[in-house]
Amino acid sequence: MGQFVIQGRRPVGGTRRVPGNKNAALPMLAATLLTEEPVVLSNLPLIQDVRVMLDLLRGLGAEVELDEPGRAARIRARKITTTTLDKTLCNRVRGSVLFAGALLGRRGNATLFAPGGDVIGRRRLDTHVEGLRALGAKARMPGKSGKIVFDIPVSNREEPAGKGENRLRGGEVLLDEASVTATENMLMAASRARGETVVYNAACEPHVQDLCGMLARMGADIGGVGTNRLTVRGAERLGGGEFTVGADSVDAGSFVVASLVTGGELTLEGVSPPDFKVLERPFKRFGVRWSLNNTRLHVPGRQRLRMRYDLGDVIPKVEDGPWPGFPSDLMSVLIVLATQTRGTALFFEKMFESRMYFVDHLIGMGARIVQCDPHRVVVTGPAPLNAGRVTSPDIRAGMALLIAALCAKGETTILNAESIDRGYEGIDGELGRLGAEIKRM
């Protein structure tokens, strides 16, 4: 098990370019299976989850060339040699479930195993299964191995699009939750289905919109992009092309918090302005100031952080929600910001029932936090944090603990550093370049 050792109270500041969005890259990688033609994805974040997805593509028979200096991958799934994913690799990344829609769309069958990812609460697959069934797929789980087998029964097949291929049929899909990955699976499956598919209660996050743009350029007809009602008219064949992964606002927001709690002055280049419009209001509650000029975000140093209360001097509530609500992936780091902000705030994590459990580590470091229940915590600041020895439970909580260590007094050790690597590329090198004292052991 790897670990980070951090000497706290060093300002984090300087200039940094925002990497590609992890949550956009994973579905875009899966979508390369929908065509026999070459696909080039640029601005890829070179994180562990992306590397696992590339290995899964290789295992299915795709030709994969990774240009690490250029942050690009050239993928050609000219021939899919198997539609069964590697079990070990599936267990390592949540994004493995995205191959269900892509393989069904291209080949008419897929065999997956229980996807991995962060343990932040129950992450059900029912929405994926029911949505794909609405397009004519059949799903079964033989035994208790975690295997899920998808195929298209003969009675539901349309005329084959080509030798060895079976087509799904379009239909109406009402998702029982606005799941991002389920929406992405429906988009990929529907893009090769016969006829029109309408997806209701669809997720509309920026990374979903990135996938829509990619599929549209490949030849699918997609309407309603950016809304919760998507229409997809599939195509018999999709083409290849070159596509760019959008900026990662969660990564950007994490570095903004790191600079704020350490007093550093930070400039981020390549941010997505619409994403930061959504983040602006919750950050302003903490008294945060920044300036945004096109795709360049500047965060002044040594800001006086003070909580802005609601009308009537009522304690404010910070809650997550589907886009354009506050992203759940930034909830953990914002709690750390609250520990260094004068005032009190209630945080309400509505999406995952285990995401808040990491606050025990913050309390052990000296944070003044009351955990009301699995979904809600009350934070009062500012509280001086002290160094300690903690374990990263997942990507986002791990980053939050890393930020807490940056502003804590003394030397902090964070175990299970690999969990942070799954979502943040070369985090120790980047923070070190920006002034932090951090070592990987």
C-alpha positions in Angstrom: 0.0 0.0 0.0 1.5 3.4 -1.0 1.3 6.5 1.1 1.8 10.2 0.9 3.7 12.1 3.6 2.9 15.8 3.7 4.5 18.6 5.7 1.7 21.1 6.2 1.3 24.8 6.1 3.1 25.5 2.8 1.2 27.8 0.4 -0.1 26.1 -2.7 0.0 28.5 -5.6 1.2 29.1 -9.2 -0.2 28.3 -12.6 -1.7 25.0 -13.6 -3.4 23.7 -16.7 -6.6 21.8 -15.9 -6.5 18.2 -17.2 -9.2 16.3 -19.1 -12.4 15.2 -17.3 -12.2 11.7 -15.9 -16.0 11.4 -16.0 -16.0 12.4 -19.7 -13.0 10.3 -20.7 -14.4 6.9 -19.5 -17.6 6.9 -21.6 -15.8 8.3 -24.6 -13.3 5.5 -24.4 -16.2 2.9 -24.3 -17.9 4.6 -27.2 -14.9 3.9 -29.5 -16.2 0.3 -29.7 -19.3 1.6 -31.7 -17.3 2.0 -34.9 -14.8 -0.1 -36.9 -13.0 3.2 -37.9 -10.1 4.8 -35.9 -10.9 7.1 -33.1 -8.4 9.5 -31.6 -9.2 11.0 -28.1 -7.0 13.9 -27.0 -6.6 15.7 -23.6 -7.0 12.4 -21.8 -6.2 12.4 -18.1 -3.5 9.8 -17.6 -5.0 8.4 -14.4 -5.4 4.8 -13.3 -9.1 4.5 -14.3 -8.2 5.6 -17.8 -5.4 3.1 -18.0 -7.7 0.3 -16.9 -10.3 1.2 -19.5 -7.6 1.1 -22.2 -6.6 -2.4 -20.9 -10.3 -3.5 -21.1 -10.4 -2.3 -24.8 -7.3 -4.2 -25.6 -8.8 -7.3 -24.0 -11.8 -7.0 -26.3 -9.6 -6.9 -29.4 -9.3 -3.2 -30.0 -6.0 -1.8 -31.3 -4.8 0.8 -28.7 -1.9 3.3 -29.1 -1.3 5.6 -26.2 0.7 8.8 -26.7 1.5 9.8 -23.1 3.4 13.0 -23.9 0.6 14.1 -26.2 -2.1 12.9 -23.8 -3.9 11.1 -26.6 -5.0 7.6 -27.5 -5.7 6.1 -30.9 -8.2 3.3 -30.8 -9.5 1.1 -33.6 -12.0 -1.6 -32.8 -11.8 -3.0 -36.3 -12.6 -6.5 -35.0 -14.0 -7.3 -31.6 -12.7 -10.7 -30.7 -14.7 -11.2 -27.5 -17.7 -9.5 -25.8 -16.7 -10.8 -22.4 -14.8 -8.3 -20.2 -11.9 -9.3 -18.0 -13.3 -9.9 -14.5 -10.3 -8.5 -12.6 -10.2 -5.3 -14.7 -14.0 -4.9 -14.2 -13.5 -5.1 -10.5 -11.0 -2.2 -10.6 -13.1 0.5 -12.2 -16.7 1.6 -12.0 -16.6 2.7 -15.7 -16.5 -0.9 -16.8 -20.3 -0.9 -16.8 -20.2 1.5 -19.7 -19.1 -1.3 -22.0 -22.6 -2.8 -21.8 -24.3 -0.2 -24.0 -21.3 0.0 -26.4 -21.1 -3.8 -26.9 -24.8 -4.2 -27.2 -24.9 -1.5 -29.8 -22.1 -2.9 -31.8 -22.4 -6.7 -31.4 -25.7 -7.4 -29.7 -24.3 -9.1 -26.6 -22.0 -8.3 -23.6 -20.8 -10.1 -20.5 -19.7 -8.0 -17.6 -18.7 -8.5 -14.0 -19.4 -6.5 -11.0 -17.8 -3.1 -11.5 -15.4 -1.7 -9.0 -15.0 1.9 -8.0 -15.3 3.8 -4.7 -17.3 2.4 -1.8 -19.4 5.5 -1.1 -22.7 3.8 -0.8 -25.0 1.5 -2.8 -24.4 2.1 -6.5 -27.2 0.1 -8.1 -27.2 -1.2 -11.6 -31.0 -1.6 -11.9 -31.3 1.6 -13.9 -28.8 0.3 -16.5 -30.5 -3.1 -16.8 -34.1 -1.8 -17.1 -33.1 0.9 -19.6 -31.3 -1.7 -21.9 -34.3 -4.0 -21.6 -36.5 -1.2 -22.9 -34.4 -1.3 -26.1 -34.9 -5.0 -26.5 -32.0 -6.5 -24.6 -32.2 -9.3 -22.2 -30.2 -9.4 -19.0 -29.5 -12.3 -16.6 -27.2 -12.9 -13.7 -26.3 -16.6 -13.5 -25.2 -17.8 -10.1 -23.7 -15.4 -7.5 -20.5 -14.5 -9.3 -21.5 -11.0 -10.1 -21.6 -11.8 -13.8 -24.2 -10.0 -15.9 -24.9 -11.3 -19.4 -26.7 -9.1 -21.9 -27.9 -10.2 -25.3 -30.8 -9.6 -27.8 -33.4 -12.4 -28.0 -34.2 -13.5 -31.5 -37.8 -12.2 -31.1 -36.5 -8.7 -30.4 -33.9 -8.5 -33.2 -34.3 -6.2 -36.1 -32.7 -7.1 -39.5 -29.0 -7.5 -38.9 -26.9 -4.4 -39.7 -24.2 -6.6 -41.0 -22.5 -10.0 -40.7 -22.4 -11.1 -37.0 -24.3 -8.0 -35.8 -27.7 -7.7 -34.1 -29.6 -4.4 -33.8 -31.4 -3.2 -30.8 -34.7 -1.4 -31.4 -35.5 2.2 -30.4 -38.1 2.8 -27.7 -39.1 5.0 -24.8 -36.8 4.7 -21.7 -37.8 6.3 -18.4 -34.8 6.1 -16.1 -35.9 5.6 -12.4 -33.0 7.9 -11.4 -31.0 10.6 -13.3 -28.0 8.3 -13.4 -25.0 9.7 -15.4 -23.6 6.3 -16.3 -27.0 4.8 -17.1 -27.8 7.8 -19.4 -24.4 7.2 -21.1 -25.2 3.5 -21.6 -28.6 4.4 -23.1 -26.9 6.9 -25.5 -24.4 4.4 -26.7 -26.8 1.6 -27.2 -29.4 3.8 -28.9 -26.8 5.3 -31.3 -26.7 1.9 -33.1 -30.3 0.9 -32.5 -32.9 0.9 -35.3 -35.4 3.8 -35.0 -35.7 6.5 -32.4 -35.1 6.3 -28.7 -36.4 8.8 -26.2 -34.7 8.9 -22.8 -36.7 10.6 -20.0 -35.1 11.7 -16.7 -31.7 11.7 -18.4 -28.7 13.1 -16.7 -27.4 16.3 -18.3 -24.0 16.8 -16.7 -21.3 18.4 -18.9 -19.6 15.0 -19.4 -22.9 13.5 -20.7 -23.0 16.4 -23.1 -19.4 15.7 -24.2 -20.5 12.1 -25.1 -23.5 13.4 -27.0 -21.2 15.6 -29.0 -18.9 12.7 -29.8 -21.7 10.4 -30.8 -23.3 13.1 -33.0 -20.1 13.7 -34.9 -19.8 9.9 -35.4 -23.2 9.9 -37.1 -25.9 9.5 -34.5 -28.8 12.0 -34.5 -29.2 13.3 -30.9 -31.6 16.0 -29.7 -32.2 17.6 -26.4 -28.6 17.8 -25.4 -28.2 19.5 -22.0 -31.8 18.6 -21.0 -33.4 15.7 -19.2 -35.2 14.5 -22.3 -32.9 13.1 -25.0 -33.9 11.8 -28.4 -31.5 9.5 -30.3 -32.0 8.3 -33.8 -29.5 5.4 -34.3 -27.4 4.7 -37.4 -26.5 1.4 -39.1 -22.8 2.5 -39.1 -20.9 5.1 -37.0 -17.7 6.7 -38.2 -14.5 7.5 -36.4 -12.8 10.8 -35.9 -10.8 13.0 -33.5 -12.4 14.2 -30.3 -11.2 16.2 -27.3 -12.0 15.4 -23.7 -13.4 18.5 -21.9 -11.8 20.1 -18.8 -12.3 18.5 -15.4 -14.1 20.9 -13.1 -13.8 18.6 -10.1 -10.0 18.6 -10.4 -10.0 22.3 -10.9 -12.3 22.9 -7.8 -10.0 20.6 -5.7 -7.0 22.7 -6.5 -8.9 25.9 -5.8 -9.7 24.7 -2.3 -6.0 23.6 -1.8 -4.9 27.1 -2.6 -7.6 28.7 -0.4 -6.9 26.8 2.7 -3.1 27.3 2.4 -3.2 31.0 1.4 -1.7 30.5 -2.0 -2.4 32.5 -5.2 -3.5 30.2 -8.0 -4.2 30.5 -11.7 -5.9 27.7 -13.6 -5.8 27.6 -17.4 -8.2 25.7 -19.6 -11.2 25.7 -17.3 -14.8 25.4 -18.6 -16.6 28.7 -17.9 -20.1 27.1 -17.8 -18.9 24.6 -15.1 -17.6 27.4 -12.9 -20.8 29.4 -13.3 -22.5 26.5 -11.4 -19.7 26.4 -8.8 -19.6 30.1 -8.2 -22.7 30.4 -5.9 -21.7 27.7 -3.4 -18.1 29.0 -3.3 -19.2 32.5 -2.7 -21.0 31.3 0.4 -17.6 30.9 1.9 -16.5 34.4 0.9 -14.3 33.0 -1.9 -13.3 35.5 -4.6 -12.0 34.6 -8.1 -11.9 36.2 -11.6 -12.7 34.3 -14.7 -11.4 35.5 -18.1 -12.4 33.2 -20.9 -10.8 29.9 -19.8 -8.4 31.4 -17.3 -9.4 31.4 -13.6 -7.4 33.5 -11.1 -7.8 32.9 -7.3 -6.1 35.6 -5.2 -4.0 34.5 -2.2 -4.6 35.0 1.5 -8.4 35.3 1.3 -10.5 36.0 4.4 -13.0 33.2 4.4 -16.3 33.9 6.1 -19.5 32.0 5.8 -22.4 34.0 4.4 -25.6 33.1 6.3 -29.1 32.9 4.8 -31.7 35.6 5.3 -32.6 35.9 9.0 -29.1 34.8 10.0 -29.9 31.2 9.3 -27.1 28.6 9.0 -26.7 27.9 5.3 -27.1 24.5 3.7 -24.8 23.1 1.0 -26.3 20.2 -0.8 -25.5 18.2 -3.9 -27.8 17.2 -6.7 -28.0 16.4 -10.4 -26.7 19.0 -12.8 -26.9 22.0 -12.5 -26.8 21.2 -8.8 -23.6 21.2 -6.8 -21.6 18.1 -7.9 -21.3 15.3 -5.3 -17.7 14.8 -6.2 -16.8 18.2 -4.7 -18.7 17.7 -1.5 -15.7 16.2 0.4 -13.2 19.0 -0.4 -15.8 21.7 0.3 -16.2 20.3 3.8 -12.4 20.8 4.3 -12.8 24.4 3.1 -15.6 24.9 5.7 -13.2 23.8 8.5 -11.0 26.8 7.6 -13.9 29.3 7.1 -15.4 31.4 9.9 -18.9 30.4 10.6 -21.1 27.3 10.5 -22.7 25.3 7.6 -24.8 22.2 7.2 -23.7 19.8 4.4 -26.4 17.5 3.0 -25.0 14.7 0.8 -28.2 13.2 -0.8 -26.7 10.9 -3.4 -24.4 8.5 -1.5 -25.0 7.3 2.0 -21.3 6.5 2.8 -19.6 9.5 1.4 -19.6 11.4 4.7 -17.9 8.8 6.8 -14.4 10.2 6.1 -15.1 13.1 8.4 -14.0 11.0 11.3 -10.5 11.5 10.1 -11.0 15.3 10.0 -12.4 15.2 13.5 -9.3 13.3 14.6 -7.2 16.1 13.1 -9.1 18.8 15.1 -12.0 19.8 12.9 -15.2 20.8 14.6 -17.7 18.6 12.9 -20.9 17.0 14.1 -22.2 14.1 12.0 -26.0 14.1 12.2 -26.6 11.0 10.2 -25.0 9.2 7.1 -26.1 12.1 4.9 -25.6 15.3 7.0 -22.7 17.0 8.8 -22.5 20.4 10.5 -19.1 22.1 10.3 -17.9 25.1 12.3 -14.7 26.9 11.5 -12.1 28.0 11.5 -10.4 25.1 13.4 -6.6 24.6 13.4 -5.9 21.2 12.0 -3.1 18.9 13.4 -1.1 16.3 11.5 -2.0 12.7 11.9 -2.1 9.3 10.2 -5.2 8.7 8.1 -6.4 6.3 5.3 -7.9 7.4 2.1 -11.3 5.6 1.6 -12.0 6.8 -1.9 -10.9 9.2 -4.6 -12.7 12.3 -3.4 -12.4 11.7 0.3 -8.7 11.0 -0.3 -8.2 14.3 -2.0 -10.1 16.1 0.8 -7.7 14.5 3.4 -4.8 15.5 1.3 -6.0 19.1 1.3 -6.5 19.0 5.0 -3.0 17.7 5.4 -1.7 20.7 3.4 -3.0 23.2 5.9 -2.4 21.1 9.1 0.4 21.7 11.5 3.1 19.0 11.3 3.6 15.9 9.2 0.6 13.9 8.0 0.7 10.4 6.5 -2.1 9.3 4.1 -2.4 5.6 3.5 -3.9 4.0 0.4 -2.5 6.7 -1.8 -3.4 4.6 -4.9 -7.1 5.5 -4.4 -6.3 9.2 -5.1 -4.3 8.2 -8.2 -7.5 6.8 -9.7 -8.9 10.3 -10.2 -6.0 12.7 -10.0 -3.0 12.4 -12.3 0.5 12.7 -10.6 -1.0 14.5 -7.7 2.2 14.5 -5.6 4.2 15.9 -8.5 1.6 18.6 -9.3 1.2 19.8 -5.7 5.0 19.7 -5.2 5.4 21.9 -8.3 2.9 24.4 -6.8 4.8 24.7 -3.4 3.5 21.8 -1.3 6.0 19.5 0.6 4.8 16.1 -0.3 6.5 12.7 -0.8 5.2 9.4 -2.1 6.5 6.4 -0.1 
